[in-house]
Amino acid sequence: MRLVQLSNAGRRRVAAVEEPRLRLLDAESVYSLADSAIRAGVKLSEMVEKASTQERLDYDTIYDGSSEWKWLSPIDHPEPSRCLISGTGLTHLGSARDRQAMHAKALTSQELEDLTDSMKMFRWGVESGRPDAGCIGVPPEWFYKGNGSILRSHGEALHVPSFAEDGSEEAELASIYIIGPDGQPFRIGMAVGNEFSDHCFEKKNYLNLAASKLRNCAIGPELVLDPEFESVSGQVKIERGGRLLWKKEIHSGEAHMCHSLQNLEHHHFKFEQHRQPGDVHVHFLGADCLSFGEGLRLADGDVVEITFQGFGRALRNRVHVDRAANELISVISLG
C-alpha cells in the first residue's frame, strides 16, 4: 500500500495510489491516520481502508505539476519542530566497493592503525552490524539533519544556501516513524529520499560532517507501508539543460548493508529523547553511490531523479544555488 499527501487551495488530503489514479481518503494527514491506528490498536492499512472514499484523481497531471492539486511531503507533523530528520552513514557495502579486498582479509595491527576513522567505523559495521535476533550490534555512524522545516516534496527545489560550498545528491531510502503515547516507536513505512548535503565542505575535514548535513532534503512522492527491504534496486539520474548528464544503478536493502535495519533502529531509539510521544522521525538509511564520488558537481538548474523498484514514482527535484552574498547573522542581546 502506497500513500501520498496533497493540498488544493489550502485543503489537505491523503490519497492511496491506485495507478493511474489516486483514491482520496477521508483524512488530512498520514500523521493523523497513524496516530488513530496506534490508539485503536490496529494496522495503519486498516485505517486507510476505513477512510477510503470513491473520489479519484488523475495521477499523471498531479505528478507533472499541471493539476490544481499540489504535492506535500508524504509525512509531516502539525508542529514541524517535532519532526526529527536524521540518518546513518557507512551502512552500505557498496560505499566502500573499491576497498572490499582490504576488508576481506585479516589486517595487521599496523594496517588497522593506518585506517581512517571512517574506514574503522565501516569495518566495525561489517564485523558486528548484523547481530543475531534479540542481540545488540555495534553502533553506526549517526548524524542530525534538522527538523520538519527542511523537508521538501517531489517537484520542490533543493536549495544550496549562500554559505555552502556545494550541494550534492544522496539517493537513499528513508524510514519513517511515529512515537506512540507510551514512548513506543512505530515504523509507518519508507519513502524514496534525496538526503542532499555539502560534500565539498565535508571533504576539507571529516569534523565538518555534522555541519555539512544541515541542509534541506526531499522524500517522496509516495510513502510505502511495510515495504520489502531485503534487496531493493534503483537508479539515480542527473539532468542538465534537459539532457541526461549522469546516471547510476543503485542498491539498498539489508542484503547490501553491513548493518541490519533492526540494529540501526535500536541505536536511534535507544535515546530517550528520541522516544517522545507524538514525535515523527525521518531517518535516512545510507547510500551505495553518489555523483560527487565520481567527480561531478551539481549546478544551478540541474534536476535529480531517484527511483527505487517497489517504491512508486520517481522523486524529482531541481537544484537551486543561492548566489546572494553570504551575510553575517547577528544576535541581539536580550539581557
N, C-alpha and C positions, 0 to 999 in steps of 0.2 A: 504494500500500500504506500502511495506517494502523495504528499500534501504540498500545497503552495499557499502563500498568503498574498492577498491582493487588496488594492484600495481603488475607490472610484468616488471622486468628489468628496473626499473626507470619510466615506463609508468603508469600513474594513470587512473582508470576508475571508474565510478559509475555503479552499476547494480541494477536492480529491481528483487526482489525474486519472482520466479515462480516455486515453488517446483516441482520436484527435480532439477530444473535448475535456473541459474541466467541469466537474459537478460541484456546484456551490453547496456549502454546508451552512446550517443554521448556527454559525459560530463566528466570532470576530477575530479569534486568535488561536493559534496552536497552544499557546500558554494556558488559556482558559480551559481548553479541551483536556490537556494533560493534567491540570490541577483537579478537574472534575473526575477524571478517571482514577486518580490516586485516592481521592476522598470516597469514591464509590467502590473502590476495591476491584476495579475491572481493568481490562486491557484498553489502551488508547484506541486500538482498532474498533473495539466495540462502541466506544463513544462516538467515533467517526460515523459508524453505520447508523446510530440513533439520530445523529444530526444531519443526515443526508437529506437533500431536497431534490426536486425534479428540475431545478434551474440548471441549465448548462450553458457554458461559454465556449467560444471557438479558441482553442489554444494557440493556433498559429498567429492570429492577429495580436494577441496579448504578448506572445513571445517576441515578435518583431517590433513591438512598440507602436503599432498603428491603432490600438484599441484605446478606449477611454479608461479601461482598467489598467492599472499600473502595478508593477512588481513591488513587493516588500520582501525583506529578508524572510526566509522560511521559519525563522524563530526570532522572537524579540521579547522584551519584558516591558510591562507598563512603566516601570522605572528603569531606564537604561543603565543606571549605575549599579543595578543589581543583576546585571548580566556580565559575567566574567569571561573574558577571552584569553585563552592560554594555549600552550602547545608543548610538544615534546620533540626534541631533535635527536639525531644519531640513532634513529629507530629502525631504518630500512637497510637491509643488506646491500642493496644496490647503491646506496650513498657512498660506499667505500669499495665499489666494484674493482677499481684498479689496485686495491690493496688487499684483496681477499687472499692472495697467496701468502702474504705475511701472517694473516690470521689463522691460516690453515696449519701452520707448523708451530712447534714449540719454540719460544723465544728465549734467548739467553738473558741473564739478569741485566747485562749492559744494553741489549736491544730494548728491553722493557723500559729501562731508564731513559732511553733516547726517544721514545714515543712522545708525540704531542699529547697534551691533556685531552684533546678531543678524541684522539685515537685510543687512548687509555679507556675513556668512558665508553667508546664504541665496543672495545674488546670486552669490557665488563658485561655489556649487554649481550654480546654473543655468548658469553660463558654462563650468565646467570639471569638473563632477562625473561626466560620462559620457564618459570618454576612449575613443579607438579601442582595439581589441583589442591587447593587448600593451603598452599605454601606461599611465602613472600619472596620475591626475587629482588635483584639489585635495582636501586632507583635509576630512572632515566634522566637525561638532561631535561630540564623543565624551564619554561620561560613564560612571562606575563606579556600580553599584548595590549590590553586595555579593557574598557567596559563596552557596553552595548552601543555607545555613541560612535564607535569606529566600524560597526558592521555595515557593509554595503550589499545591495542586492544585485541580481542579474541585470545587466544593462547600465548600472550606475558606474561613474568614473572612479578609478582608484587614484588618489591624489598623492603626488610626491611633493612634500612641503618644501618651502624655500630653503630651509636649513639642512635638508637632506642631501646626501651625496649621490644617491641612486634610489631607484625603486625597481625591484625585481620580483617576478612571479615565483611562487612556490605552489605547484599543483599538488593538492593533498585531498584527503577526506577528513572531514571534521565530525566529531562525535558530539552529540547534543544531549544535555541532561537538565533535569529539574529536581530540586530538593524537596522532599515531602515534608509534611508538618512535623514529623518526629526526627528530621535530620537524615532520613534515608535517601541516598541518591537513586534516581531512576533514569535510565537511558531512554530518551524519547526516540532517537534514531540517528541517522547520519546524513550528511549532505556533501556534495562536491564543494571544494573550497580553494580559494587562492589566498594563501597566507600573507604574501607580499611583505617584503622587508628591505632594509638598506644594506646590501651585501658589501658595497664599497666601504662603508663606514665600519662594518664588522671586520672586514679583511685587514684593516690597519692594525687592529689589536683585538684579540679574542675577548678582552674585557669590555669591548664595545658591544658585545652581543645583546646584552639586556636592552640598551637604548636603541639598537638597530631594529628591534622587534616592535617598538612603539609606533606603529603605523596602522593605517586603515587596512581592512581586509574584506573579502567577499565570500559569501556562501550561497548556494542555491543553484538553479531556481527552485529545486524540489527537495523536500525532506522525505527520506525513505525510512519507514518504520520497520524495524527488525530486519535489516539487510543481511545478505550473505557477505561475510567478511573474511573468508578463508583465503581467497585469491581473487583480486579484482584488477582487471586490465583497463587501461585508458589511454588517452592521448592529450597532449598539450600542443597548441598551435599559437604562433605569434604572427599577426598580420601587420604589415606596414604599407600605408598608401593603397590599401585594398588588395595587396598581393601577399601571398604566403612568404614569410621571411624565414621561419624556423618551425620545425615540429619534431616531436619525440614521443615514442611509446613510453608509457609509464605503468607502474605496477604498485599495488598496495594490497593490504590484507595480511593476515598473520603468517601466511606461507612465505612472505617476502620481508618479514620483520624479525629483528633479533629480540624484541620484547613482545610478549603476549598482550592482548587488549586488557585482560584481567589485571596484569601487573601494572600497566600504565594507569588504569583506573584506580587501583589501590593507592598508588603513590600520589595521585592527585587528591583523592578524597580522604586520605589519612589525616589531613589537616582539618581541624575542627572549623576553622573559618571558611572552609570550602563546603561545609555542610549546613549552611544557614537556611532554615525553612523558607521556601518560596523563591529562592535564587535560581537563576539559569546559568548554565556553563556551556560554552562552546570551546571544544578542545581540539586543536589541530594535531593530527596523528603522525606527521612527518612525511617526507617525500624521498623518492629514489633518484631524482634528477632535477636539474633546473638549468635554464638557458645561460645564466651567469657563469656556471661552471664550464661552459663551452665558449666563453669569451664574448657573449652577446650582452650589450647594454640596451635596455628599453629606452625608447624615446617618446616624446610627447605625441599623442595620437595613435600609438601602437594599440592593437587590440589583442588581448589574451583570451584564448578559448580553451576550456578544460572540460573533458568528458571522461566519465567512468562507466563502464558497462553495468547495467542494472540500477543506475542512479539517475535515470531520466535525461532530460535535455541538457545541452551544454551550458556551462556558465561562461558568459562573455562580458568582459569589462574593458573599457578604454582607459589608457593611462593618460593622466593629465599632470604635467610638470608645472608647478608654480614657479614662475620666473620673477616674481616680485623680490625686492631686496629683503635680505634677512634682517628683521627688525629686533631690537633689544626689547625684551619683556621686563618691565619694571614692576616692582612690588611696592605697594603703598602701606606704610606703617599705620596700624590702627590703634597703637598704644597711646 
